[in-house]
Amino acid sequence: MGDIKKLFERPLPSARNGAFFNTFSYPTKISPESIAVYIASITKPGDTILDTFGGSGSTGIAALLCEHPTDKMKRLAEELGAEPAWGARNAIGYEIGSYGAFAAKTLTNRLKADDFKNAIRGFIDKGKKLLNDYYFAEDPDGKAGIVRYIIWSEILLCPHCGKEISFFDCGTKRNPVQFEKEIVCPYCAERSGVDEMPYQTEEYYDGITGKVSMRKKRIPAWVYGTTDGCSWDRPATANDLDKAIEIENELQNLKDSPKEIQWGELYRKGYHFGIIFLHQFYTARNYLIMRKLWDAADSYKTEIRDAIRLVLLSYNASHCTLMTRVVAKKKAKDFVLTGAQSGVLYISKLPVEKNILMGIERKVTPFYEAYKLLENCTGRFVVKNNTSQMLSEQNDSIDFVFTDPPFGDFIPYAEVNQINELWLGQPTERDKEIIISPSQNKGIQEYQKMLTDVFSEIGRVLKNASYAAVVFHAAKARVWSAFEDAIADAGLNIGLTSILDKKQSSFKQVVSEASVQGDPLLLLNKNVENAKLYEQEEDIIKRVIISLEDGDCFDERRVYSLYVNECLRHKIRVTYDAKDAYVLIRQLRKGVIDAALRG
């Protein structure tokens, strides 16, 4: 295990950029280029690689890339001191989610990059000719322009006088921008906390469901556009509201069937009021345009059609719905436009309606680059949209596994991905989803049992002298316990540990007070070893603190990840949740610093 041990001595960088990363977003996505270095260093050309939690296909793409390594991959291998054997590999990916499976199949279908580019550019040109009028708006000088995006505002009610108040008008400031915590009512002059103000609702006829429904009242507040290549912005006018109403009336006549949202852990009454069906996640304009573009893709042959639809979906959930938003950065003159928050279905008080045609046009380049990198690869990548609790592969047939299991209750993938999966007409079979989910009646025991099934199957199909690399992240001790027990019950052993060092954390990892920096990367084999108690957990944490004190940036989240790694490597049970560990880390670090000062 000499070369492999050397490989695991350094964290594996996983940058959140590059052609593959920029094609489409996906929860906990890992850079295929980073995985490829591991695959090429641990396996040989012609070997078969398995991913039991395939996601959007990063492991399969990585296996294909081993045949034609990029300069980035070669540099990374040199930095890690790795000795990769570049050459074609084959891969198998199991993914229960229909969106992930569709994305993986479509991106690796060996479509020629130039054929893709010609088709998608023609598709966009046709779309602009047919649909640009929907985004028509006058610029501040009265000239004809095109909307780039519109900030919509939630309407609040003053708790004192009951009058309607635009959150944008009374709850925000520009130059410098900020969101106010309190609003002074322009009618009664009373002051109210924003969180204490109820939202206004309105009744409307929903043409797709054929019923009268209720929703939050929102109005266009600020319009950003372009005229002859020059950008502009202005307050929304009565004409903008009339345009929105006109489009909503057109939507009432659209021949479409309602697609119901299946809510679970992510439902919040405060901002999901009135959202029962897919189309209610959109403004009328953007749902209408998505529907027309989706249907227009039907006229292309299968490979091109799927590629076009993947481009649409790559922009859809992040940028087409009411989840798109603006944020206020310190000292900024204007709001900063951003997409939906990863891993949640959050809708702010200022949802943003983007120009879909402009958005998908910007997606052409990363998709073209991704197809270009894969078009000459000869390896096979088989994507199976099924559970990995029962693999169809034969015993002792797999040379290496690289996989990234769901992190307990961290992200409900099926609930998050359903925005795209409902367009595909195939939502995830949630009874087969391996997560902790009260809405699915799956607790820690059910999660551990399902995870054990998968690891048992990995042990069955993995060749005796081969390895499985597993990326796992958790901030709760009970999840780590379930993970450890699943590995042990499956007859596998944790041989080596490292860190997958993501250069940019996900939204949940950034905002959570119990977040963790760096996902533990574990190397499993079939050589089960007896547990050995080397030291107490507190001693491990103290040792990790001392090892990091000379670094440029001390981070408690990093300490927790390394503490977990050491526990797993020495067969010591993880008993600290991240939140509790941080309290201990601060205490122990103070002792370390005080001791150093005294010495």
Helices and strands as residue ranges (DSSP letters): H 2-7, E 12-14, H 19-23, H 32-42, E 48-51, H 58-65, H 71-80, E 90-94, H 98-107, H 113-131, G 132-135, E 136-138, E 144-157, E 164-166, H 167-171, E 172-173, E 178-179, E 182-184, E 191-193, G 194-196, E 201-206, E 211-216, E 218-227, E 230-235, H 238-251, H 269-272, G 278-281, H 284-296, G 297-299, H 302-315, I 316-320, E 325-327, E 336-338, E 352-354, H 356-362, H 364-374, E 381-384, E 398-403, H 413-424, G 430-432, G 438-440, H 444-461, E 462-471, H 477-489, E 493-502, H 507-511, E 519-525, H 537-548, H 556-569, H 578-598
